[in-house]
């Protein structure tokens, strides 16, 4: 028997006596780097505590940061490591099958630029004859619906794909996209992992991902199984510092292009101040950890005054 589950749902089943884990012989952790994210790690430890100590454990991850290595060290005993490295002279985030580009554009004109790229723009190097499908990543579910609606009204067969849709609706939308009944799918990071779409020619980062690791997973939806692909990132003036960080961490050296008629006019904001010396730029909104750090610092300062 095979049981495939997220940690939270699996714990829910255990608590309702729907499943027992005492006889599990093999444990497979897929997307191990994501399982270490905030909210998953505690659940994962609770699941591990319910498993027998004698078992075979397999761990898979497309990226292998130090945190994943620590997890492997704690879970595995004398493990055999199988690793597919990048070819000589290239890094793992830049497979030769994917052409990566970055285009500078004002925030308000991204949808217009996306429409022009999908419909074919000689100056941008896109051809509507060969561009049968495009997967477009946005930051929120609301943006996915909004952009899909605007493209559809412009005569482009576009649909939204996100977590607010029912499981049946998601399966249907993905199947139709794979069958080329939809030309463009606007999605959140829900589609950044675990989805294989053969012969997908274009991935667009309409919104930049919050982390450099997510960038790797997003662009990895194209250029699969030896096929060529293109990944285009829209970089607004406000996102330039964040884009620079993504490039630095993924060892990318990409020219920030400007297309005729889409030259950005919005001002570039001053660079944000690094917090606690980590120098991370995850986006314009502070993360949960950033908020917790700020609250702790405020409480400490208040305690000193009192």
C-alpha positions in Angstrom: 0.0 0.0 0.0 1.2 3.5 -0.8 0.0 6.6 1.1 0.8 10.0 -0.3 0.1 12.9 1.9 1.1 16.3 3.3 2.2 16.3 6.9 -0.7 18.2 8.2 -3.4 16.1 6.5 -1.6 12.9 7.5 -1.6 14.0 11.2 -5.3 14.7 10.9 -6.0 11.2 9.6 -4.0 9.7 12.5 -5.9 11.8 15.1 -9.2 10.5 13.6 -7.9 6.9 13.8 -8.2 6.6 10.0 -4.6 5.4 9.6 -1.8 3.9 11.8 1.8 4.5 11.0 3.4 1.8 13.3 3.9 -0.6 10.4 5.4 1.8 7.8 8.4 0.1 6.1 9.4 2.9 3.8 9.3 6.7 4.2 9.8 9.0 1.2 10.2 12.7 1.7 9.7 14.6 -1.5 10.4 18.3 -1.9 12.5 18.1 1.3 13.5 21.7 1.2 9.9 22.9 1.3 9.1 20.5 4.2 11.6 22.6 6.2 9.7 25.8 5.7 7.9 27.5 8.5 4.8 25.5 9.5 5.9 22.2 8.0 8.9 21.4 10.2 7.0 20.9 13.4 4.4 18.7 11.6 7.1 16.7 10.0 8.7 16.0 13.4 5.4 14.8 14.8 5.0 12.4 11.9 8.5 11.1 12.3 7.8 10.4 16.0 4.9 8.1 15.0 7.0 5.9 12.6 8.9 2.8 13.6 12.7 3.4 14.0 13.5 0.4 11.7 12.5 1.6 8.2 14.0 2.7 4.9 14.0 6.5 4.4 14.5 8.2 1.1 14.8 11.9 0.7 14.4 13.9 -2.5 15.1 17.6 -3.2 15.7 19.6 -6.4 17.8 22.1 -4.3 20.1 21.0 -1.5 20.7 23.9 1.0 22.4 23.3 4.3 19.1 22.8 6.1 18.3 19.8 3.9 21.7 18.4 4.7 21.0 18.8 8.4 17.7 17.0 7.9 19.4 14.2 6.1 22.0 13.8 8.8 19.4 13.5 11.5 17.1 11.1 9.6 19.5 8.8 7.6 22.1 6.3 8.7 25.0 5.8 6.4 23.0 7.0 3.4 23.8 6.5 -0.2 23.6 9.8 -2.0 22.6 9.9 -5.7 23.1 13.4 -7.1 22.6 14.8 -10.6 25.0 17.7 -10.9 24.9 20.5 -13.5 27.1 20.0 -16.5 30.6 21.3 -16.4 30.8 25.1 -16.7 27.1 25.7 -15.7 25.3 26.0 -12.4 22.3 24.1 -11.3 20.0 27.1 -11.6 20.9 27.7 -15.3 20.4 24.5 -17.3 21.5 24.8 -20.9 18.0 23.9 -22.1 16.5 27.1 -20.6 17.1 30.5 -22.0 16.7 33.0 -19.2 15.8 36.6 -19.7 14.9 39.6 -17.6 12.8 42.5 -18.9 12.5 45.9 -17.1 8.9 47.1 -17.1 6.7 49.4 -15.0 4.4 47.5 -12.7 1.2 48.9 -14.3 2.3 47.7 -17.8 3.2 44.1 -17.1 -0.1 42.7 -18.4 0.2 44.7 -21.6 3.7 43.4 -22.1 2.6 39.8 -21.3 -0.1 40.0 -23.9 2.3 41.3 -26.5 4.8 38.5 -25.7 2.1 35.8 -26.0 0.6 37.2 -29.2 4.1 37.4 -30.7 6.7 40.2 -30.6 9.5 40.1 -33.1 11.5 42.6 -31.0 11.2 40.4 -27.9 11.9 37.2 -29.8 8.5 35.5 -29.4 6.7 33.8 -32.1 2.9 33.0 -31.8 3.3 30.1 -34.2 5.7 28.2 -32.0 4.4 29.6 -28.6 1.5 27.2 -28.1 1.5 27.5 -24.3 2.9 29.7 -21.5 2.9 29.3 -17.7 2.8 32.6 -15.9 3.6 32.9 -12.2 2.0 35.6 -10.1 2.1 36.4 -6.3 -1.5 36.0 -5.3 -4.7 34.2 -6.3 -6.5 37.5 -6.9 -3.8 38.5 -9.4 -4.1 35.2 -11.1 -7.8 35.7 -11.7 -7.4 39.3 -12.7 -4.6 38.7 -15.3 -6.4 35.7 -16.7 -9.6 37.7 -17.2 -7.7 40.5 -18.9 -5.9 38.2 -21.3 -9.1 36.3 -22.1 -10.9 39.6 -22.9 -8.0 40.4 -25.3 -8.7 37.2 -27.2 -6.1 34.9 -25.5 -7.3 31.6 -24.1 -6.1 32.1 -20.6 -7.2 30.5 -17.3 -6.3 30.8 -13.6 -4.8 28.0 -11.5 -4.5 28.4 -7.7 -5.4 26.9 -4.3 -8.8 28.5 -4.1 -10.1 26.2 -6.9 -11.5 22.8 -6.0 -9.4 19.7 -6.5 -11.7 18.8 -9.5 -11.4 22.3 -11.0 -7.6 22.2 -10.7 -7.3 18.8 -12.3 -9.5 19.8 -15.2 -7.6 23.1 -15.8 -4.3 21.3 -15.7 -5.5 18.6 -18.0 -6.9 21.2 -20.5 -3.6 23.1 -20.4 -1.6 20.0 -21.0 -3.9 19.2 -23.9 -3.3 22.7 -25.3 -6.9 23.8 -25.0 -5.6 26.7 -22.9 -2.8 28.8 -24.2 -1.8 30.6 -21.0 -2.2 29.4 -17.4 -1.8 32.1 -14.7 -0.8 30.5 -11.5 0.7 30.9 -8.0 3.6 28.9 -6.7 1.1 26.0 -6.5 2.4 25.0 -10.0 6.1 25.6 -9.2 6.7 22.1 -8.0 5.6 18.6 -8.7 3.9 19.4 -12.0 5.3 18.0 -15.3 4.1 19.7 -18.5 5.9 18.3 -21.5 7.0 20.6 -24.3 6.2 23.8 -22.4 8.0 26.6 -24.3 7.7 29.6 -22.0 7.6 30.4 -18.3 7.0 34.0 -17.2 7.6 35.5 -13.8 5.0 38.2 -13.8 5.7 38.6 -10.1 9.2 37.7 -8.9 9.3 34.7 -6.5 10.0 35.5 -2.8 13.1 33.4 -2.7 16.0 32.4 -5.0 15.1 28.7 -4.5 11.5 29.3 -5.7 13.0 30.9 -8.9 14.8 27.6 -9.6 11.6 25.6 -9.2 9.5 27.9 -11.3 11.8 28.0 -14.4 12.3 24.3 -14.1 8.7 23.8 -15.4 10.2 24.5 -18.9 13.2 22.9 -20.6 12.3 19.5 -19.3 13.3 16.1 -20.7 15.8 17.6 -23.1 13.4 20.1 -24.6 14.4 23.8 -25.0 12.5 26.4 -23.1 12.5 30.1 -22.2 12.1 31.8 -18.8 11.3 35.5 -18.7 11.2 37.6 -15.6 9.5 40.9 -15.4 11.5 43.3 -13.2 9.8 46.5 -12.0 11.9 49.4 -10.7 10.7 48.5 -7.2 11.9 44.9 -7.7 15.4 45.6 -8.9 17.1 45.0 -5.5 15.2 41.7 -5.1 16.1 40.6 -8.6 19.7 41.4 -7.9 19.6 39.1 -4.9 18.0 36.3 -6.9 20.7 36.6 -9.5 23.5 36.7 -6.9 22.2 33.6 -5.0 21.7 31.6 -8.3 24.9 32.9 -9.8 23.1 34.5 -12.8 24.6 37.1 -15.0 21.6 38.4 -17.0 21.3 41.7 -18.8 18.1 43.6 -17.7 16.5 44.2 -21.1 14.3 47.2 -22.1 11.8 46.6 -24.9 10.8 49.5 -27.2 7.6 51.1 -25.9 8.0 49.5 -22.5 10.9 51.4 -21.1 10.2 51.8 -17.3 9.4 55.3 -16.0 8.6 54.6 -12.4 11.3 55.7 -9.9 13.6 53.2 -8.2 13.0 53.2 -4.5 15.9 53.4 -2.0 17.3 50.0 -1.0 15.7 48.5 2.1 17.8 48.3 5.2 19.0 44.8 6.0 17.5 43.4 9.3 19.7 41.8 11.9 22.6 41.6 9.4 21.0 38.9 7.2 20.8 41.2 4.2 17.8 39.3 2.8 15.3 40.9 0.5 12.2 38.8 0.2 9.9 41.3 -1.3 8.3 44.6 -0.3 6.2 43.1 2.5 8.0 41.9 5.6 7.9 38.1 6.2 6.6 36.5 9.4 10.2 36.1 10.6 10.8 39.8 9.9 7.7 40.8 11.9 8.7 38.5 14.8 12.2 40.0 14.9 10.8 43.5 14.9 8.3 42.7 17.6 11.0 41.1 19.8 13.3 44.1 19.3 10.5 46.5 20.2 9.7 44.5 23.3 13.3 44.5 24.4 13.6 48.2 23.9 10.4 48.7 25.9 11.8 46.6 28.7 15.0 48.6 28.9 13.0 51.9 29.2 10.8 50.4 31.9 
